[in-house]
Amino acid sequence: MEFNGKSLILIGSILFIFQIANFISIDIITPELERAQVLAAIASLIIILIGFLFKQFEPLAGDKAELKGENKFHFDRNIPDDVIDELAWGSEAILTSTAAAAILIHNDGVNILRRGITSGDDNEFKPGETCLRSIKDMKLISLANTKFYPGRDEFFDFCADIPSILVVPINNKAFILIGGWSTKCFTKSDEKWINNWSKKINNIFSKNKI
């Protein structure tokens, strides 16, 4: 069972029901038993309460969007094979193990890899304010719902109407752009894993003088 708010509520409810059933089935009630039952009931209710709090703060992913575009895999043929192998492996892992629908890797003015659902030609996408701010500050930017983001037009040539976006800096001239199938679809674990991968890419770029 996945550890989340619903599972905690379920566990707490089961424990509460068990302790009530146990109390009803007892013939002789002693003060010690009463105290134990009260403590068990309180513990069950606390677990249920924590479950409701977890559930309240859990982001709810939206419905999967019908994205316009083609499923493509293009990369810069001038990039060394060992670099492309790493980028191909990582992009495939992101597309298959997260809710990502599209991925683009941009380096020094060139889109060196595009994979997944894409809009337009390979080199049409040009980074705007959001992407440039990410590499300037060297901070991951998460747009959980692009519908309410005033600068969403920046990503139209990446993937039209993409519901959510991650911009992950690699260095001061390169970044990873990832679009999700739905709003609020990327977890903190996704962000951490991709951010760590970006550091590995930076090391590979440095070794290959890219």
N, C-alpha and C positions, 0 to 999 in steps of 0.2 A: 504494500500500500504506500502511495506517495505521502510524504510527511507534509501536510498542509492543514489549513483551517478546518476543512470538512472532516479529515481523518481524526483530528483531535476531538471534534464534537461527537463523532461516532464512538470513539473510545470512551470518552467521558460518560456518554449516555448508556453504553453497555455496562460500565462499571456501576453506575447509579442503579440501573435495573437489577443487577446481580445482588447488590447489597440490600435492596428492598426485599427481593425474593428470599434472601438469606434471613433477614429479620423476621419475615412472616412465618418462615418454617421452624423457627426456634420455639421450643416449649417453655423453657424457663429463661426469663430475662433478668440478668444481674446488672448492677450499676456499671461494672467494668465493660460488660457487653454493650450497654447503652452508649457509653463514651466511645467505644470502638466504632459503633454504627454511625454516630454523629460525625466523627472524624472522617470516616470513609465517605459519607455523604458530602461533607464539605470538600474533600479532595476531588471527588467526581465533578462537583459543580465548578470548582476552580479550573479543572481541565476543560470543561465545556466553555467557560468564560474565555479562557485563553484561545480556544478554537475560534470563537466569534471575533476576538480581536485580530487573530491572524487573518481570518477571512475578510475583515474590514479593510486591511491594508494590502491585500493581495491584488495586483493589477489584473484586471479582466481583459483578456485579449478579445479583440473584435472579430467579426466574421471575416472569412477569407475573401479577399477582393478578386474581382475578375480583371486581371491586368492586361493592358493592351501591349502587344509586342511579340517578339519571337524568342524562342529559346536558343541561345547562341553560346558559342565558346570561341572567342578570338583572343589572340595574344600577339605581342610584338615579336616578329621573327628575328630581330636583331639582339634579343636578350639571350645570354648564355643558357645552354640546355639545363644545367644544374639549377639555375635560378627559376626557370620556367617549370621544372619538375616540382620545386617547392611550392610555387604559386598555384600550380594546378592541383597539387595534393591538398593544400590548405583551402582553396576555394571550393573544392568538391566536399571537403569535410564540413565547411560552413553551410553549404546548400543542403546537405543531407542530414546534418545533426542539429540544425537550428531551424527556425521558421523563416529563414532567408529565402527570398525569391530571386534576387539579383545581386551581383557583386561586381565592382569595378575597382581596379588598382591603378592609380594615377601617379606618375613620377616625372617631375621636372617638365611639366607641360605636355606630357604624352600619356595617353591611356594605354598602358602596357598589357592590361588584361581585362576582358569583359566576359562575364559568364552568367547564365540564367536568362530570365526574361529581360530583354533590353529594348529600348526605343531608339530609333534613328541609327545612323552609321557609327562605326567604331570610334571615330575621332570627333564626333559632334559635341560630346559633353565637354564643357569647360567649367572648371571650378569657380564658384562665386563666393559671396561673402562668408557663408557658413563654413565651407571647406577650407577657405583661406584662414579663417579665424581658428579652426581646429589645429592646423599645422603651425600657426603662429604661437598659439598658447600651449601646444603639445598636449592637448586634452581631448579625450573622447567626447563627442557631442551626440546625444541621443534625442531624436525627434520621435516621441512615442505616437504622435498623431499629426501627420503633416497637413491634415485638413485645416487645422487652426494655426498653421505656421505661415506668417506673412511672406517669408522668402521661399515658399515651396516651388515657385517657378524655376528656381535654380536647378532643380532636379528633373525637369521635364524631359530633357534629352538623355537622362540616365534611365528612367523608367517612368512613363507617364502615370500619374495618379497613384503612385506608390504610397501605401498607408503609413509606413513608418520607416525611419532611416537611422543608421549609425554611421558616423564619420569618425574613423579611427586613424590618427596620425601615425605615420611610420618615422618620418624625420621632418625637417623644415621645408622639404620640397615634395614629399610623397605622402599619400594617404590611401586608406581602404574605404570604399563607399559601399555600404550594404543596405539593401532594401528588403523590408519584411512583407509577408503576405497579408498581414493584418495589423491593426493598431495594437500597441502595447504587447507585441509578441516576443520581444527579446528579454531574456532574463538577465539578472546580474551575473550569473555564471557564464552566460553567452558573452557578455561584454568583457568579463575578465579573461576568458579564454582567447578571444579575438585580440584583445589588447596585448596579451603575452605573445601571441603569434606575430603581431606587428613588430615587436622588438626583435624577434628572430629574423624577420625579413630585413630589418635595418642592418643587422649584422651581416647578412648575406650580401646585401647591396654594397656595404662598405668593403667587403672582401673582393667583390667583383668590380669595384669602382664604378658603380652604376649611379 
